[in-house]
Amino acid sequence: MSRAKQDGNVLFSVRMLAVSLVLAMSSAAAKDVSVTFSHKDWDLSCDNTLTCRAAGYAPESEEPGSTVLLTRKAGRGEPVVNKVMLAHYDDAQQQTGAAPELFIAGRTAGRLSSAGDESWQMSEDQFTRFLAALKKDDALSFRRDDRTYLFSGAGSSAVLLKMDDVQGRVNTPGAILRQGKASESTVKLPLDAPRITRAPVIDKNLRPMNQQEDALIRPVLLQALAADAEQSCSDDRLSEPWEIARLDPQFSLVAAPCWLAAYNAGDAYFLVSNTMQSAPVLVSDSATGYDNGLISSAMKGRGLGDCWSYETSVWDGSRFVESERGDTGRCALIRAGGAWDIPVYVSEVVGP
C-alpha cells in the first residue's frame, strides 16, 4: 500500500510520497531519465527532457517562510529563471499590494517584480547577488509590509552543483555554482519529450453502470482483484456503485471505488473488452478522475493540502500511456494546493 493510503497525519515531503499509480507506460517512459535529489532545505528535480528545477525553502517549522524556484532548460546559453513565493496559506490577499524586498545579510537589495500566479521575480542584478549570498552563506530573507519571510541557503551548494552536473555544466562558464573555463561542448542538449497521439473516445465521462453491465462485469473484476496479492481495495469500498465509460467499439474503462485514507482516496480503473471475452487489465488502483480519455491521480502529501503529487495517462487507442508525473514541492505551508509545478516526466500529447 502506498504511503498516501496509510491512515495518519505524518508530515512528509511530496517528493517522498509513493503513490501507487500503476499505468501502462510506453517504451519512452520506461527509459525515463529524470533525476531527483534533496539536501537540507533544497530539492532538485530534472525531468525527462533534462529541464532542471531547484527549489529552496525556509528552515523546517520556521514561519512565515518563503520558497525560491530556479528553472533551467538543457542546452548551451540557457538562462536560469527565478521565481519567489511568500507563504500565504491562510490568506491569498497577502500576495497583493506592495512588492516584497529581498534582504541579504540584513540589508535590502530592492523590491522584486511580479511574475504572475502569486509569485515574484528577482532582477538580473538581484539574482546575481542572491547566488553570491548563497555561496557565502549570507543570511537571506524577504520582507513585505513589515513582515519578514524566512529563507534558507542550507543545502543549496549540493543541489545547484548536482543541477550543473546533470546538465553537463560543471567547470564551464555557464555553471551556476562551480564556474570554469572548460568548453561548453560538455553541456547536454535537451531531450525530446515523448509524443503521444491521443485517440478519440465515445464517452468523455464516466457514468453509473446499469444492472446488466454490473451483473456481467463486477464478478469478473472482483475475481481479478482477489487474485492480485498487491492490490489494496477494501471490501467496503468495492461494494459501492461502479462506473463505466465506453472508449471505442472494442474497449471500455471501468471505475471501482478502491480505498479511503485520512486525506486521500483512490479508485481502481480497469480496461475491459466490451464483450468481456478477454482478461481485464488493471490500469490503476489509485486513480482520482477520468475525463475524455485521460486518467488522472492527484494525492495530498498531508491533510493541510499544501503539497500534492500528480500523474496522468492518455488513451492512445490500445492502452493508457503515462503522459505526465510530478509534484508541487515540499509541504511548507506556502499556499493551498502547493507552491510550484515541478514535473519529473513530461510528454507532448497531440490529437483530439
Secondary structure as GFF3:
##gff-version 3
##sequence-region A 1 352
A	DSSP	three_ten_helix	3	5	.	.	.	ID=ss1
A	DSSP	three_ten_helix	14	16	.	.	.	ID=ss2
A	DSSP	alpha_helix	27	30	.	.	.	ID=ss3
A	DSSP	beta_strand	35	39	.	.	.	ID=ss4
A	DSSP	beta_strand	42	46	.	.	.	ID=ss5
A	DSSP	beta_strand	52	57	.	.	.	ID=ss6
A	DSSP	beta_strand	66	72	.	.	.	ID=ss7
A	DSSP	beta_strand	81	86	.	.	.	ID=ss8
A	DSSP	three_ten_helix	92	95	.	.	.	ID=ss9
A	DSSP	beta_strand	101	104	.	.	.	ID=ss10
A	DSSP	beta_strand	107	111	.	.	.	ID=ss11
A	DSSP	beta_strand	113	116	.	.	.	ID=ss12
A	DSSP	beta_strand	119	121	.	.	.	ID=ss13
A	DSSP	alpha_helix	124	136	.	.	.	ID=ss14
A	DSSP	beta_strand	140	144	.	.	.	ID=ss15
A	DSSP	beta_strand	147	150	.	.	.	ID=ss16
A	DSSP	alpha_helix	156	166	.	.	.	ID=ss17
A	DSSP	three_ten_helix	184	186	.	.	.	ID=ss18
A	DSSP	beta_strand	195	197	.	.	.	ID=ss19
A	DSSP	beta_strand	207	208	.	.	.	ID=ss20
A	DSSP	alpha_helix	211	226	.	.	.	ID=ss21
A	DSSP	alpha_helix	235	238	.	.	.	ID=ss22
A	DSSP	beta_strand	243	246	.	.	.	ID=ss23
A	DSSP	beta_strand	251	260	.	.	.	ID=ss24
A	DSSP	beta_strand	265	273	.	.	.	ID=ss25
A	DSSP	beta_strand	281	287	.	.	.	ID=ss26
A	DSSP	beta_strand	289	291	.	.	.	ID=ss27
A	DSSP	beta_strand	294	300	.	.	.	ID=ss28
A	DSSP	beta_strand	308	315	.	.	.	ID=ss29
A	DSSP	beta_strand	320	327	.	.	.	ID=ss30
A	DSSP	beta_strand	342	345	.	.	.	ID=ss31
A	DSSP	beta_strand	348	350	.	.	.	ID=ss32
###
